[in-house]
Amino acid sequence: MKFASRVQPYLLAALLCLPSFLFPQSESSRISKILESSLSAGSLDEVAGSLGAQAAAEKTASGKKTILTFLASLEERSGMLLPAAKHYSEASWSDPAARDYSLLLDAARCYLAANELSQASSLVQTVLLSAFDEQLLVRARCLAAWIQLAEGNEKDASALMLSYADNPAFSDWAPALLFTLYWSGLRPSAKDAILSSWPVSPEAAVLRGEAGISPVSFWYLMNRSPSSVALFNSQAAPAETAGPPETVSAPSSSSNAATASANSAASASSAVQAGESSGLVWQQTGFFRNREYAEDLIKKLKSHGFEPIVRPVTRPSGTVYYSVLVPEDSSFNTAAKLKNAGFESSLVFD
């Protein structure tokens, strides 16, 4: 069976996570056809090779950027971190008139996850010296601190993370920074700070054992042995026999503070329902065991203009979970819009 046939839903989800710039409808359709054609090439290596060839042949800067970003996302999700970093970096420079420093930080993230720390640091420094967007600079400074920690500079890294966590400009990233300090063993008390100050964050859900952490990114570079990682995950997320994985897919930390004063709790609660759809395609932005977290995510999504619903899902064990869904639009741009607003998502079908 071909690679695309085996993981079609996953690939379609990645296909829809296009960059933040917009195409004319005809151009969007043309690029989508190129990506779909490459997905039918066969194995993962063959798909990646086809996408690379298409990127090299693409005449427009925006088209090249889209193809390279899609290829990098596919490689990152498949564990091919170094090729992903290379293609994110190429995508970031594909349009000299509109350099995308966010993609350069995506490349740095991949290098960090691959433990290629000098490359990660070089890209982060480029952003710190060249970008002017404050949110990008905040993200770059956080990555720089994580790189320092991965390099073994625990004293300076932990001091930076603590100072950032106390800085209102970094409030969106504070739970992740504190979770890093807890996870690395540098500041065990950070657990209490997360649970008290960010009780509905993904990090708090992990600490309470209501969600698991994904075995990717840089957590394995921290000061934890594989056996302790496995023990932590077994305690944090008891396995179920069927249904979606019990992981938190909530707004990325860049969206938390901006949406904290959104719609009222009553409005959020009214959206938590079984939910009927006029279509068959959704973007799932969260999957929770706690109804309160679903309501909180509903508030945040609504504040960005989305129309989410919550669909209860009952596992074979009888446990009820709450899937937060946003309907896919007719142009299949919902995943890109969610990502631009700071929300991660995955494609699901009725």
C-alpha positions in Angstrom: 0.0 0.0 0.0 1.3 3.4 -0.9 2.5 5.8 1.7 -0.3 8.4 1.0 -3.0 5.7 1.1 -1.8 4.5 4.6 -1.7 7.9 6.2 -4.1 9.9 4.1 -5.9 11.7 6.9 -2.6 12.8 8.4 -1.3 14.0 5.1 -4.4 15.9 4.4 -4.1 17.6 7.7 -0.6 18.6 6.9 -1.7 19.7 3.4 -4.1 22.2 4.9 -1.5 23.7 7.2 -0.4 26.2 4.6 1.7 29.3 5.3 0.2 32.5 6.5 0.2 34.4 3.2 -2.9 34.2 0.9 -3.2 33.2 -2.7 -5.8 34.1 -5.3 -8.2 31.2 -5.5 -6.9 29.9 -8.9 -3.3 30.0 -7.6 -4.3 28.2 -4.4 -6.0 25.5 -6.4 -2.9 25.1 -8.6 -0.6 24.6 -5.6 -3.1 22.2 -3.9 -3.1 20.1 -7.0 0.7 20.0 -7.0 0.8 18.9 -3.4 -1.9 16.3 -3.9 -0.1 14.9 -6.9 3.2 14.5 -4.9 1.3 12.7 -2.2 0.5 9.9 -4.6 4.2 9.3 -5.4 4.5 6.3 -3.2 6.7 5.9 -0.1 7.6 8.8 2.2 11.0 9.1 0.6 9.3 9.2 -2.8 6.8 11.8 -1.7 9.5 14.0 -0.2 11.6 13.7 -3.4 8.6 14.7 -5.5 7.8 17.7 -3.3 11.5 18.7 -3.5 11.4 18.5 -7.3 8.2 20.5 -7.4 9.7 23.2 -5.2 12.8 23.5 -7.4 10.6 23.8 -10.5 8.1 26.3 -9.0 8.4 29.7 -10.6 6.5 31.8 -8.0 8.0 32.8 -4.7 4.7 32.1 -2.9 4.3 28.7 -4.5 7.8 27.7 -3.6 7.3 28.8 -0.1 4.1 26.8 0.3 5.6 23.6 -1.2 8.7 23.8 0.9 6.7 24.6 4.1 4.5 21.6 3.4 7.5 19.4 2.8 9.2 20.5 6.0 6.0 20.0 8.0 5.6 16.5 6.6 9.3 15.7 7.4 9.1 17.1 10.9 6.0 15.1 11.7 7.7 12.0 10.3 10.7 12.4 12.5 13.0 13.6 9.6 14.2 16.6 11.6 17.3 17.7 9.7 15.7 17.7 6.3 12.7 19.5 7.9 15.0 22.2 9.3 16.7 22.6 5.9 13.4 23.0 4.1 11.9 25.4 6.7 14.9 27.5 6.3 14.7 27.5 2.5 11.0 28.4 2.7 11.8 31.3 5.0 14.1 32.9 2.4 12.1 31.8 -0.7 10.6 35.3 -1.1 13.4 37.9 -0.6 10.7 40.7 -0.5 8.9 39.0 2.4 11.2 37.0 4.6 9.4 34.8 7.0 11.3 34.7 10.3 8.6 32.5 11.8 9.6 29.7 9.5 13.3 30.3 10.5 12.3 29.7 14.1 10.5 26.5 12.9 13.8 25.4 11.5 15.6 26.3 14.7 13.0 24.1 16.6 13.8 21.2 14.4 17.5 21.6 14.9 17.0 21.8 18.6 14.9 18.6 18.6 17.7 16.9 16.6 20.3 18.1 19.1 22.0 20.2 16.4 22.4 23.1 18.8 24.9 25.3 16.9 22.6 25.4 13.9 19.6 26.1 16.1 21.4 28.9 17.9 22.6 30.5 14.6 19.1 30.7 13.3 17.7 32.1 16.5 20.4 34.8 16.6 19.5 35.8 13.0 15.9 36.4 14.1 17.0 38.3 17.2 19.2 40.6 15.1 16.9 41.0 12.1 13.3 40.8 13.1 11.2 43.6 14.5 8.0 41.8 15.4 7.8 41.6 19.2 6.0 38.3 19.3 8.7 36.7 17.1 11.4 38.2 19.3 9.7 36.7 22.4 9.6 33.3 20.8 13.2 33.6 19.7 14.3 34.5 23.2 12.5 31.5 24.6 14.2 29.2 22.1 17.5 30.7 23.0 17.0 29.8 26.6 16.0 26.3 25.7 19.1 25.9 23.6 21.2 27.1 26.5 19.6 24.4 28.7 20.2 21.7 26.0 23.9 22.9 25.9 24.2 22.2 29.6 24.3 25.8 30.7 21.7 25.1 33.4 22.4 28.1 35.6 22.0 30.8 33.0 19.2 29.0 31.2 17.1 28.6 34.4 17.7 32.2 35.4 16.5 33.4 32.0 13.4 31.2 32.1 12.5 32.4 35.5 12.9 36.0 34.5 10.9 35.5 31.4 8.1 33.7 33.3 7.8 36.7 35.6 7.8 39.2 32.6 4.3 40.1 31.4 5.6 40.2 27.8 6.3 36.5 28.0 3.0 35.5 29.8 1.9 33.4 26.8 5.0 31.3 27.1 5.3 31.2 30.9 3.6 27.7 31.4 6.0 26.2 28.9 9.0 27.8 30.5 8.0 26.7 34.0 7.2 23.2 32.8 10.7 23.0 31.3 12.2 24.0 34.7 10.0 21.4 36.4 10.7 18.7 33.8 14.4 19.2 33.8 14.5 19.0 37.6 15.9 22.5 38.0 12.9 23.9 39.8 10.4 21.3 41.1 8.3 24.1 42.7 7.4 25.3 39.1 4.8 22.5 39.1 2.8 24.3 41.8 3.2 27.6 40.0 1.7 26.1 36.8 -1.2 24.5 38.6 -2.1 27.6 40.6 -1.6 30.3 37.9 -2.4 28.4 34.7 -4.8 25.7 35.8 -6.4 25.2 32.3 -3.1 25.2 30.4 -1.9 22.0 28.5 1.0 21.9 30.9 -1.3 21.8 33.9 -3.3 19.0 32.3 -0.2 17.0 31.9 0.9 17.6 35.5 -2.5 16.5 36.8 -2.3 13.3 34.8 -5.2 14.3 32.4 -3.0 14.4 29.3 0.2 13.1 28.0 3.1 14.8 26.3 4.1 14.0 22.8 7.5 12.2 22.5 8.9 14.8 20.1 10.4 18.3 20.4 13.1 18.9 22.9 11.9 17.3 26.1 14.1 14.3 25.6 17.1 16.6 25.6 16.4 17.6 29.1 17.7 15.9 32.2 15.4 12.9 32.2 16.3 9.2 31.5 14.2 7.2 29.0 12.9 5.1 31.9 11.7 8.1 33.9 10.1 9.6 30.8 8.2 6.3 30.2 7.2 6.2 33.9 6.0 9.8 33.8 3.8 9.2 30.7 2.4 6.0 32.0 1.3 7.9 35.2 0.1 10.9 33.3 -2.0 9.4 30.6 -3.5 5.9 31.3 -4.1 4.1 28.0 -7.5 3.6 26.5 -8.4 0.9 24.1 -9.9 3.0 21.3 -10.5 6.4 20.1 -8.2 9.5 19.6 -5.1 9.7 21.7 -5.5 11.3 25.1 -3.3 14.3 24.4 -4.0 18.0 24.7 -4.0 19.9 21.4 -4.8 23.3 22.7 -3.9 26.8 21.5 -0.1 27.3 21.2 1.3 29.5 23.8 1.3 32.5 21.5 -2.5 32.7 21.8 -3.2 32.3 25.4 -2.9 35.9 26.8 -4.5 37.5 23.8 -7.7 35.5 24.2 -8.0 35.4 28.0 -10.6 38.1 28.1 -12.8 36.6 25.4 -16.4 35.6 25.5 -18.2 34.9 28.8 -18.1 31.5 30.4 -21.9 31.2 29.8 -21.3 31.7 26.1 -18.6 29.0 26.1 -20.8 26.6 28.0 -23.6 26.9 25.5 -21.2 25.8 22.7 -20.4 22.6 24.5 -22.8 20.2 22.9 -23.0 17.3 20.6 -22.9 19.5 17.6 -24.4 18.9 14.2 -22.4 19.8 11.1 -23.5 20.8 7.6 -20.3 19.2 6.3 -18.2 16.2 6.8 -14.7 17.7 7.5 -13.5 19.3 10.7 -10.4 20.7 12.3 -10.0 19.2 15.7 -8.3 21.7 18.0 -8.6 19.9 21.3 -9.5 16.6 22.9 -10.1 16.8 26.7 -11.3 14.6 29.6 -12.3 17.8 31.5 -15.3 19.8 30.2 -13.8 23.0 31.6 -10.8 22.8 29.3 -13.1 22.4 26.3 -15.1 25.5 27.4 -12.0 27.5 27.8 -10.8 26.6 24.3 -14.2 27.4 22.9 -13.9 30.9 24.4 -10.5 31.4 22.8 -11.6 30.2 19.4 -14.6 32.4 19.4 -12.6 35.4 20.2 -10.7 34.8 17.0 -13.9 34.6 14.9 -14.2 30.8 14.7 -17.4 28.9 15.3 -16.4 25.8 17.3 -18.5 23.1 18.7 -17.7 20.3 21.2 -18.6 16.8 20.5 -18.7 14.3 23.4 -16.8 11.1 22.6 -17.4 8.0 24.8 -14.5 5.5 25.0 -15.1 1.8 25.4 -14.2 2.2 29.0 -17.2 4.5 29.4 -15.1 7.6 29.9 -16.4 10.7 28.1 -14.0 13.0 26.4 -14.8 16.3 24.7 -13.5 16.9 21.1 -13.4 20.6 20.2 -14.1 21.0 16.4 -14.0 23.8 14.0 -15.9 23.2 10.7 -13.7 23.2 7.6 -14.6 26.0 5.1 -15.3 25.5 1.4 -11.8 26.8 0.5 -10.0 24.4 2.9 -8.2 27.3 4.5 -9.4 26.6 8.1 -6.2 24.9 9.3 -4.1 27.8 8.0 -6.4 30.3 9.7 -6.2 28.4 12.9 -2.4 28.2 12.8 -2.2 31.9 12.0 -4.3 32.6 15.2 -2.0 30.4 17.3 -4.0 27.1 17.4 -2.8 23.7 16.4 -5.3 21.4 14.7 -5.7 18.0 13.0 -8.1 17.0 10.3 -11.0 14.7 11.2 -14.0 13.4 9.3 -17.6 12.6 10.3 
